[in-house]
Amino acid sequence: LNAAQVNTMVAHRTVLRLALISAKRQLNKHTISLGMNQKRGTAVVWLIQANIQAKKAVTVDKHVAILRVAKCGDFNVEEAKRVADRFGTLMHSDLPSFDICEDELDELPSRLPRRASPIGISDLHTVHPVSINESKAKSKKHFTFSKTTIIVCIVLTLFLLILLIALPILIYKNFHDCQPSTCASPSSSPPVSSKLLNFLMPSLYYISVKVYMPTFSFAKAEDDIQILFEGNVTILMHCFTSTNVIYLHAVGLNFATSNVKLTEAGRGNEVEIVKMEIHPKQQMIRFDTKWSLNAGSDYVLAILYKGTVSKQQQPGLYYISYAESAQTKYILATKSSKTSARRWFPCFDEPHMKAKFQVDLSLSAGMKGISNGQEIREEQLGHCIILIKEAEFIFNVVQQALGEETFTNSYTLKNAADFDISVSSIAENKGASILRMMYNIVGFDVFQKVMSTFIQKSTNGNTSYNEFFNILSEISQSQSMTDEWKQKSWNASQIIIPWIEQSSYPLVTVIRNYEDGMVQFKQSRFHMADKYDFGIGRWNIPVVFQHGPAKSPVPKAPYNYVLANVDMLAFCRIQYDEANWQLIQMQLTVQHDLISIKSRAQLLDDAFALAKVGKLNYALALDLTKYLPQENAYLPWLTASRHMSFFYDLLHATKYENQIKKFLIHIYEPIYHRLGFETSSKESLNLQELRSLIWKHACKFDLAHCIQTAKNLYTQYEQSCAESKSSGLCNIIPISLRQTVYCTSIAEAGSSQEWTFLWRKFVEEEDVHEKRSLLIGLSCTKNAMLLNNLLEKALGGVEMNAEVVSTIFHHISMHNVGNGMLWDFTIRNWDALLKKFNNSSVLNSVVQAATRSFKTRKRLEALEMFLSSKVDVGTSRFIFKQQLEITRENIAWLEQYKDDVLLWIKHNVPDSSQFSIYN
């Protein structure tokens, strides 16, 4: 209804007052006014099951009616009745609010809630405006009241008005006229009744409530749900009689003395709380102060507390659940009538102790808050806290989230173009590498001072990388850098700036003269594909040397290797001549630990990256893997595994699969047996990660011992956890190996029984880490029917959230049966996938999983045909084009380098029967 329509729907002043008085009697005098705007004088009048009768007046028969009234003058009785009847069937309320308007009218909302309460979360129900013609038609109805009824109503009205006016005056006079000797003082003993003493009167409540509503990924029984809330109530109160005891009503709330603060209003003098007592029988909480409060003074009492949300319309703060579209949704509401307000915030819960309220409600994104008070404002609180799912709570995720909060949200860039570039993952990784390089050049002290100075100057403002480099240049020149660089003529900003302003990164070629011992360096731009031409670049590259047994700064003996960019100090790749690569390979084979762990990882990564783009013979790169059976460090194995998986992904499911498996088992089998599967609580994190990595690849590459051990462990798991709903107490499989054991056992299972058992464990499991491991295991089945069933569940989404869907598609794509059917399933269900996951990262991950194994011209044509059709691909067009390019690169690699790799394997890897000492 708009303002014009409301102005035609008003009631006579006398009728309104009669309605108010009668309603108050029905409510047993327990009313609290919330959200009133004194200046505007708007009124929210709640008539709770009031049977109000007056001559020539409105009758509201056991309905709840809401009237927002302005300009209290002559009112139209019939229109008021029509409004009451129309809205009476829609509105319900537990917390009444009364006032008489004295100013102009606020416009009524066109949408009204089915249930209104001080704070609540509810669906909205559209109330259609009533036409003026309809109102005129209804205004023809007449009602007749007897003369006796009118007289009785008038007498009762006058009596109640006099009583309501006189009672507060008498109470106020009693407070000020009594003497300390005659007025009762609070007793130190527990209160004898649940009534509050009249020494303090509230005038304003400020309530802030934060509710932790459930956002479950999987269905849970309602009995298992416990919704918690935190509250902060600040009460402005006037002291009428000097006292050192404060009583408030509170039920079922948790408090701590340290979370209670009392101050004198206006002056800010804190009054110490020396004692706190809770009296459950009287539903009260008592605070003893160090000294007495002064009569006539105002005080502010602030209390932090916690509580539990009740169920199904119980008093206080409660929730209701309902099902919609196969999902459980929740409504949060308050029931504060009679003596229920004390159940969700401590208060002076007496009928005569009225006060104004302001309520702040903190909700999760996507939820809606509705109040019967006027909404003041809505604020986004997303920058106050960083929420990370437990399954993803690892150090690099936390580091990334905090970094984004600090350098993206709190310190924004002046140039929008810089911001667009900075949000890419490539820019983030490159930026981290450049900062690490700068740290190694300037040292910890200078680096820390540069970062702290930059943050302080940029707080709550915009910045640019030029400002950062000005600070870097100033501080690095005024303070000594590390020993390696402090004598150089460069300042730090001159070194770093070219890395920021140029795309890509450099390739440093080490050119040795083995006769005179001289070493030269040449730089060029490195790129993974020749078709990309970024032009000639130039960087200021810090170079750190390491050499073989010779002690001279630059080795002159031909048998000494040269190692540049030790520990990956600079963000670049290093290319050596063939002789130096062979010298490095010899050193790794003889005594690899004389080269640092980081440098060993870098050597492997550089060699295979250079070979992939044709800048290094694959034989030289593969020669470096000969030392790997001796390697025990995690970082080199992590790097090697990434490149070995590249070989496996391109050559498995081909006639060359046995050859590549022979090579990979040859590399992984020794360390697999050294590590075993038994873990210890004293093991380092790196060792645990290494065992998990080796087991994953050993079983993936069909190492017989790994597969059999995994199946044995899974059988024990089925026996020990058959009756348990959680794997935490019964599962003997080491946590770091569970994904591999589940996946291998399900892949090798002869029937569907193992899969069915694991699915039941997945549904019952509550631990997010274990649940993810179980899901990965389910995705490894080679049974096409079970895989299709799992994909249908992912698409249906009843048990699956977005993260789960990504996990299912990714791990199904990791084996032959899965990646063979995944593309067909994706195309067949593309419209449903697009509808459900468009504008989200899930759709991109689905596309990547469905196309990750594409390596033939037939698959390339299928992908090109799909993209050339007029199918809507939504926001995933870029990912499709990216996967199209990757498919072309896979085909080109197989045509150019497959034979080189297979030839090296033939000449350097013995048959498994000749090599393995474990068979």
Summary of the structure (lengths in Angstrom):
residues: 919
radius of gyration: 38.0
end to end distance: 84.7
largest distance: 127.7
contacts: 2711
relative contact order: 0.05
helix: 47%
strand: 16%
